[in-house]
Amino acid sequence: MKKYLILSCLFFSVLVSSFSQEISRYLAAPFPTNLTADPEGKSIAWVFNSEGERNVFFAKAPEFKTKKITDYKGDVGIDVGSLAFSPDGEILAYVSGNSKNPAGEAANPAQLQVSTEFQIHLIDLDTGKDQLIGPGSGPVFSPNGKRLIFKAGKDLKSISLDKLDESPKTVFTARGSIQQYSFSPDGKYISFVSDRGDHSYVGVWDIENETLSYPEASLDHDSHPAWSPDGSQLAYVRVPNVNEKLPFTSHKEANPWSIRVLDLATLKAKEVWKASAGKGSVMVWDLPAENQRIWWTPKGDLIFPWEGNGWVQLYAVNPENGETKHLTPGFGIVEKVNSSFTKNELLLTTNIGDIERRKILRLDLSSYAIEDLSEAGKINWSPVRIENGLAYLSASATTPAWPMIRQYGGQQPLAEELFPTDFPKNLVAPLGIDLIAEDGFKTRAQLFLPPNHDASKKYPAVIFIHGGSRRQMLLGFNYSQYYSNAYALQQYFAANGFIALTINYRSGIGYGLDFREEENYGAGGASEVGDLIAAADYLAGRPDVDPGKIIPWGGSYGGFMTAHGLAQAPEKFLAGVDIHGVHNWNKDIPVFASWYEPEKFPKMAELAFKSSPMAYVENWEDPVLLIHGDDDRNVLFSESVELAEVLRKQGVEVEQLVFPDEVHSFILHRNWVAAYEATIDFIQRQIQKQ
């Protein structure tokens, strides 16, 4: 036994001494977001987050040579996004700053002594002048490009681009929260949504006559208004309210939602399509979809997503006769839809045909033919049509997200010179595997084996559990920076002598309605914990894994799952890393459902608590590292405070890393690095103890 311990420690010391590049290098590549094109496809813009330094980049036809057009310096924790081109492509609007917490405080993890609230900017793309307009978010240009509207607090504001020296003016005053606003094609009206809690209206503001109306007020949630090409009609979604339905529980059926069309001349609306009862009757809100849900075709059909066959896919309906056509059959979801300046196509981000990745498809709006525009074996998303080609974001198993351009049959990366030359070269391609839980439920996972894997050795193992839970980890770098970072850490572990497993547990997206809405998940029974146990058993059963050195880690819902594993099955794990995890549903659900007061719903509250890690905390034995920012708006900071108190009373080893004023998805890059360095250090020390 003593000889075995000496050899084990010797192997670990060799492992540590041969560790590859620091985790900071795995996180060093600039991450692109907000890719957008001007209305004629002659130029594109996007944001690069380069180790916390966020700037807008611009490229123009025909060369599409990249140019940085903002000059923010350093990892200062101020976001940049919401890019929007003016109709003539000569001005780019963007937003700098951070959202506010319930106390009205804008996030400020760098403790800057200046305002960090949302600010609207306009960049003259000819001169490069960046003009600050003032507080606001969600910029939208009028069709003639002479006016900009945006949100400022509860109000919708407007400013003339010919009079930028004047203060923005309030467009109109309305009760409720103003959302999803847009101009009619002729610029005479503004449609918007007035959200009022248990119902919402589609409103219309007549700009010339300065009159506000809600043409078809209802008891339901009316939203996602979409103007017809000629501006004579307004289509929108109607979703019946769902009363006292606990978030994070299975929801497969409801009073069916529908699509309605308003005639602007008569202000009369009619139902043109309605979901059938059963599958697809619930509107899927929590996919990371674009703001739009309805798209008009040039011939007058409406395109919309529906889950009637168990997958969120696209359909077309003729609003005159109700004839409906399924456009995107197959196994997989349509996750996002981008419109095009050609007006005769939609560009789709989907996993149909490659369920563990993302593809780009072109939907022809005349014939409804589908064209695959993806790179085989890559992860492609955020497509925008450009002159003679396509721009999009792309990643692979070994290369993180990067903007690409395709023209004349060839493709090339943009701003290639900005990619770090010392980015790790020892990354591996993960293997997709199935896991079967004790109750027979099948989930998916990705397995990372160390380079030069030796089947005769016994490696320590880590299990990454994503958050959400409406997320999907892919066979490559993710399209979300949060999960791109997590994928990088899994690669780091593999490069440094670990077997790393990433699980896509039930209640996540990408695998259809029955997978996402599996019975008894979340606050309705936490059945997905069985998938984590299955992952641990799979690893323990591998001849190349040391069953005494299996460590789960994850953030948010992944922290919830990590805590559940350590509380329910401490014998299967050595330790765990719980990053801003939920530990008691009854404490955190009110963050998402203000109506929920546990004492008023005793049956719900009892099941929710039994579905929480705190219900099993007395079994917890394994060391844990808790990481949390105390301005978290998703998971209460008190969740970690309370868990630490209880575990310490039980004599459990608790380590902590707290980020003052940091939010859920860390804004400061250095906090990501610190969190991952602490995770690596903690896991190394726990293994070294064995």
N, C-alpha and C positions, 0 to 999 in steps of 0.2 A: 504494500500500500504506500509506504514511504517512498519507494523507488518510483512508483507511478506519479506521486505528487511532484517529485523533483523533475521528472521528465515533462510533466504538464507545465510546470513553471518555466522550464527551459524553453519549451515550445512557445509559450506566451511571450517570453522576453525576446525571442527571435522575431516573433510576429510584430511586437511593438517597435523594435529597433529598425525593422524594414518597412515601416509605414510609409506610404506614398505621400504625395503632395498634401498640404494642409487642406482642410475642407473649404477654406476660403477660396482656393483656386477652382474648386468644383462649382462654386457659386459666382465666379467672376465674370462670366459672359453677360454682356448687356441683354436684358430681356425686353422684347418688343411687344407693345400693346397698341390699341387704338388705331390700327391701320385703316386709313380711309383714302378715298380718291375724290378728285374734284368732279363736278357734274358732267364734264365732258371726257373724263379719263385721261387728261393730259398731264396730270401731276398727282403725286401721292404724298401722304404725310403719316408719321407714326411717332410714338414715344419710345425711347430707349431708357430703361432703368439700368444704369451702369453702376453697380455697387452702391446703390442709393442715390446716385446723381441722375436726376430725371430731366430729359430735354426732348424737345420736338425736333424731328428730322424731316427733311423735305427732298423730294426728287422729282424732276420734271422731264417730260418727253422732249426730244427723242432719246437722249443718252441716259436719262434717269440716273444722273450722277448725284450722289447723296451730299446734302448740305445740312449742317446743324443750324437751326434758326432761332433757338433760344440759348441762353447762356447761364443757366443755373449751375452753381458750384457746390460740390460736396454732398455728403450724406446728411441732409438737414431735415429729413422727415416731412417734406411737403410734396404731395402728389401732384401729378400733371396728367390731364386727360381731357375727354369730351371734345375731341377735335371735330371741327365742322368747317367746310369750305363755303365761301360765298358762291352764288350761282355762276358768276363769271370766272371763278377760280383765282381771283386776284387777292383775296383776303382769307386768312385762316383764323378762326376763333378757337380758343382753348380755355380750359379752366385750370387754375393752380389752387392748391389748398386742400383742406381736409374737412370731412363731415363733422357734425357736432354730436355730442352725447346728449342724453335726456336733460342734463343740466344746462344745455346750451353752450357747452365748451367745445371748440374745435380741437381735434386731436393735435397734440404738440409734444411728441415723445423726446424731441431734442431740447425741450424747455427754452425755445427761442423767445426772446423778449419783444416780439412783434406779432401781429395778428397772423394766424394760420388758417383763417376761414376761407371759404371758396371765393375766388376772384375771377372775373371775366377779363380775358385779354383778346386783342385783335392784332394780328401781324399783317402788315402790308408786304406781300411776297415779292414785290418789285424792289422796294427800298430796304426791307428787313426791319422796319420800325415796329416795335412792340409797344402797343398802347394799352395801358390798364384802364378798363372801363369802370371797375368797382366791384363790390360784393355781388355774387350771383353764381348760378350754375345752369347747365342745360341750354346752351346757346342754340338758337334756331334762326336762320336767315329768312327774310321774306322772299317770295319768288323773284321779285325784281332786284333783290340785293341791296335795297336802300334802307332796310330797317333790320334790327336784330331784336328778338325777344328772348327773355331768359327768366329764370326763377330767382327771386331775392327774398329770402324768408318765406312768408306765406303768399307773397304777391307775385304776379307776372309783370315784369318790367319790359320797357321798350326804349330803344334809343335809335335815332336817325344816324346813319353812317355819314351823312353830310354835316352833322352838327355834333361831333364827338366831344366838343368842349362843353356841351350842355349836360345837365344831370339826367339820368334815365327817368322816365315817367311810368307811373302805374298804368297798365293797359286797362284793367277793370278790377273791381272788387267782387269777390265771391266767397261764400262760406265753403268750408271743407278744405281739403288739400288739393291744390291744382297740380295735375300730372298729365303726361302724354299729350302735350299741346303741339299743334302743327297748323300751318297756313293752308287754306284751300289753294288749288293750282293757280287761280286768278288773283290770289292775295287779298280777296275781299272779306274773308272770314278766318277766324281762328277756332278750330275745334280743340276741345280739351276734356279731361276727366276731372270731375269733382268728387273726390273720395270722402265719404262721410261715415266710415266705420263699417256698419253692417249693410250699407248700400252705397252705390255710387252712380252718378249721372254722367252722360255725355252732354256737354254744353257747347253752344255755338255763340261766338262773339261777332257781331256785325260791326266791322271796323268803321265803315262810312257813317252808319246811323248811330253808332255807339250804343247798341242794345245787346243785352245778354238774354239768352233763352236756353231752357232745357226742354227740347221739343218732345221728348218721350220719357219723362221721369217715371221711375219704377221702384218696386220694392227690392230689386235685384242689384247685382254688380254689373253695370254697363261700363265697358272699357274698350281700349285699343281701337279708337276710331280711325278709319282709313278712307281718304277721299278718292272718289272715282277720277279717272284721268281728266274728264271735262269739268269736274267740280260740282256736278249737279246732284250727286248722291254721296252719302256718308254711310259706310258700313261699320258695324261695331259688334262686339261680342256681348252677349247677355248671359250672366252666370247667376243662378239662384243662390241666395245666401245659404250657408251651412252653419247652423246654430249649434254651439257647444260641442264642436268636434275637436278633440284634443290634438294639437300638433304632434308630430313624430309618432303617429299611429297609422295603421293601415286604412286606406280610404279608396275603395274600388268602385263604389256606386254612390250616386247622388241624384237629386232632381236634375235632369239633363240640361246642359247649356245649349245655347243657340246663337245663330248669326242673324242680325237684322240689318235692313237697309233703309235709311232715311232719305226721302225725296226733299231736297232743299226748297223746291218751288211751293210744295203744299205743306211742308213740315209734317208729313205723314210717314210712318214707318211700317214695315211689314217684315215678318219672319221669312227668311229665304232658305234656312237650313236649321235642323235640330238634331242633336245627337240622340241616338237610340238609348233605351234603358240598358243597364248593365255596363259592360266594358265600354269605356270612352265617355260615359255620362259625366265623369268628373273632369273639369278643366285642369290640366296639369300646369300649375303655377311655378313649381320649384325646379324645373329644368333651367339651366343657365341660358335661356333663350334671349333673343333680341327683343326690343321694346314692341315691335310690331307682331301682330298675330294674323292679320289679313292683308292680302296683296291683290290688287285688281290687275287683270290682264288687259291688253289692248282690245280684245274682243268682248270684254265686259264680264268675264267669269271672275269668281273670287277664289283665291288659293288660301288654304288654311290648314293648320295642323290638327290632327284628330288621332285618338288612341283606340278607335273602334275595333281594330284587329289585335289589340294588345301591345302595339308599338306606336310611338308618336311619329306619325308620318304625314305626308302632304296629300291633300285632296283638292279637287276643283268642283265648284258648284255653279251652275247657271242660275242666277238669281231670278230669272223670269219663269223657269219651269221646274226648278229644284233638282234637275238632273245632276248627279254627282259621279265623279270619276276618281278612282284611286290612282295617284301619280307615282308613288315611290314604294312599290312592293318589295318584300324581302325581309330578312331578319336584321333588325337594327333600327335606330332612331334617326330622325332628322332633328338635329340639335339647334342649329342656327340657320337663318335665311338672310342673304344679302341681296338687295336689289341692284340693278345695273343701269348705267346711263343709256344703254341701248333700248331699254323699256320692253324688250321682248324676251327677257330671260330673268331667271332667278338663280343665284349661286348658293348652293347648299353645303353646309358642313354636316356630315353624317358618318355613321359607322356601318351603314348597310354594305355588305360585301366584305367588310374587314372589321369585325365587331370589337377587336382589341385595339383599334387605332381610330383615326379620323381621316375622312376623305372629302374631296371637293367634287360635287356634281353640278353640272349645268342643266337646268330645266328650261327647255324651249317653251315659251308661252303661247306659241301658235300650234305646234304639233303635239306638245307635251312629251316630246322625246327627251331622254336622259343621256347626257354625255359625261363620261368619267374624265375629270381633269386632274386626277391625283398622280402623285409619284408613288409607284408601287413600293410597299414596304415602309413608307414614310408616314408621318403624322402631319396632315395639312389642314389648315383652318383659316378663317377670316379672309376669304377671297374678295378682291375688288377688281372690277373690270377696268382696264386701262386701254389706251390707244394701241391697237394691234396686239393685245395680249392680256395678261393677267398678273396681278400682284397678290401675294398671299404670305402666310406665315407657315414655317415648316420646321419639323424636328425629326429626329430619328432615335434609335436606341442609344447612340453614342454621341449625338450632337444636339445641344439644346436649341430652343426656338430661335428662328432667324427669318428676317424678311427676304422673300425671293421674288424674282420677276421672270416671266416667261413671255417671249416674243419670237415670232417667226420660227416656231418649233424648237427653239433653244431656251435654256433657263440658266440663271445665274444668281448668286446671292448679292444683295445690296449691301453697301458699306462693309464689304468683306475685310477691309483693313482695320475695322474696329474690333474684330473678334480676337480675344487674347491669344497670343502665340504660345503661352505656357499652359493652355488648357489641357487637362489630363488626357493622355493618350491610351490609358489602360482600361477604358470602359468596356463592358461586356454587353452582349445582347441577352436580355432575360428570356426565359422559356415560359410559355403559357401552359398552365396546368389546371386540372380540375381538383376540387376538394369536396368531399362528401361528409356532411355533418352527421351526428348520431341520429337525428330525426329524418335523415335521407335527403335533405336539401343539398343541391349541388351549387357550389359557387366557383368563381374563377380566381386565379392567383398568378403572380409572376415570380419566377425563381431566378435569382442571380447567383451564379456559381463563381467562386474566385478564379481569376486568370490562372492558368496552369493548375487547374483543380486536380487534386490527387484523391481518388476514390478510396484509398486505403487510410486516409487521415480522418480524424474526427474534429470537425470545425465547430466553433461557437456559432450561434445563429441569432438573427434578429428578425422580428416580424413588424412590418409597418402597416398601420391601419389608418386609412384616410378619414377625413372629416365629412361633414355634410348633414346627413349621410348621402345626400344626392350628388354623388361624385363617382367618377370611374378612373382608376389608374390604368395606364396604357402600357403597351409594349414599347415604350420610349419616353422621352422627355414630355411632360404634360404641357397643355396649352394654358394652364393656370400657373402663375409664378409660385404660388404657395406649394403646389404639388410638383412643379419642376424642381424646386428646392429639395423636396422630400425624395424625389427620384434620384437627385444628385447624391444625397446622403446614403441612400441604398447602394448606389454605385461605389461610394467611398468605402462602405463596409465590405463589399465584395472584393474591392481592390486590396483590402487590408486583412484578408484571411477569414472573413465571415461568409457563411451562407445566408443570404438575405432573401426573405420572402415578403411579398406585398400582396395583401388580400383584398379582393373586391367582394365584400360580404353582402348578404341580402339587405335590401332597402336602398342600395345604390342604383345609379342610372346605367344605361347602356344595354341592358339585357331584357327590357320589356316590363310591362305593367305587373305581371305576376311576381317577378323578381323584386321590383321596386316596392310594391305594396304587399309583400308577403305578410301573412297573418301573424299577429302577435309580436311584431318588431317594435323597437323603440320603447316608448312609454306604455305600450300595450303588451309588454311581456319580455322584451329584450331577447327575442329568439336568435338574433344575429350573433349573440355571444357564442352560440354553438358553432359558428363558423370560425371564430378565433380558436376555440378548443380544437376543432378539426385541423386547423393549421399547425397548432402546437403538436398534436398527435402525429401529423404527417412528418414534421421535422424530426420528432423523437424516434420515429420508425425508420428514418434513413440511416444507413450504415456509416455515412460520412458526417453525421451530426452528433455532437456530444449532447445527450438528452438533458444533462444537468446545466447546460449553458444556453438556454433559450430565453430571449428577452424581447418583449413587445414594446413598441413605442408608437406614439401617434398624437395628433393634435385635435382639439375640439371634440367631435364625435369619436375620433380616434383615441383621444384621451379618455373619454367615457368607456370605450371598449377596453383600453389598457387597464383602467381601474377595475372594470368588471372581471377581467382575466385574473388579476392579482388577488381579487377578493373571492372569486368563486373557485379558482383552481390554482392556489399558490404552489401546489406540488409540481405543477407543470412548467413553472417559470422560475428563473433565477432572480430577476428584478424587473423593473419597468420604468419607462419615461413617459410621464403624463403631462402633455402640454395643453394648457387651458382647457381641461376636460370637464364635462358635466358629471356631477356625482349624485345629485338629487334632482330628479325631474321636477318635483314640486316647487323647487326654488327657481329653476331656470325657465320653465315653460311660460310663466307670466311675462318674460322678456319678449316672447313672440305672440302671446295671446293675452292681451290686457284684461279680458273678461274672466280669465281663469283665476279663481281664488280657491285653493285646495279645500279649505274648511266648508265651502258651499257645495262641493262635489265629492263627498266622502268616498264613494265607490271608485271614481276616477283616481282620486288621490291615493287610495290604498294600492291600486294596481300600478300607478306611476311610481310609487315608492318601492314596491316589490321589483320593479323593473330598473331600479337604480343601484349603482355600486354600493351606496351607503347601507342598503338592506343586507349586504353580505360582509360588511367591513370587519366584523368580529373575526372572520377567518383570515384576514390579511396578515401575512408574515414577511413578505419579500420587501427588500429595500426599494424605494421609489424616489425619483427625481421629479419634482413639481416645477413647472415653468409657466409663468403667467405675467401678462401686462395688466396694470391696475386701472386702465381706461378701456377695458374690454367691453364692447357693446353687445356681444353675442353670448358669451358665457360669463356669468357674474364672477368677479374676482373672489368673492366670499366662498365660492365653491371650493377653491383651493385652500383658503384659510381654514374652513371648517374641517376639511379632510385631514389637513396637517395636524390639527388639534387632536382629532380622534385617534389617528395613527400613533402619535407620540404617546398618548395615554396607554396605548397597547404595547409600547416598547418597540414599535416598528421604526427602522432607520429611514428618516425623511431628509432629503436634501432639497434645496430650493434655489431658484433663480427668478428674481422678480425684476420686471422692467417698469420703472415709474412712468406713468402717462402714456404707455404704449397700448395700442389697440389689439384687436383679435389677430388679424393678419398683419404682422409687424411691418410698420412703415419704414423703420430704420434698418438699413442693410446690416449694420454692425450688430444689431440685435439678433438677426437671423444667424449670423456667424457665431455670436456668443452662445446662442441657444444650442446650436449644433456642436460647438466645441465642448460645451458642458455635457451634452448627451454622449458624445464620444468618450470623454474623460470618465464619466460615471460608469458607462458600460465596461470600459477597459478595467477599471478598478474592481468592479463586481466580479468580472471573470478572473482577475488576478487573485482574488481571495480564495478561489476554489482549489 
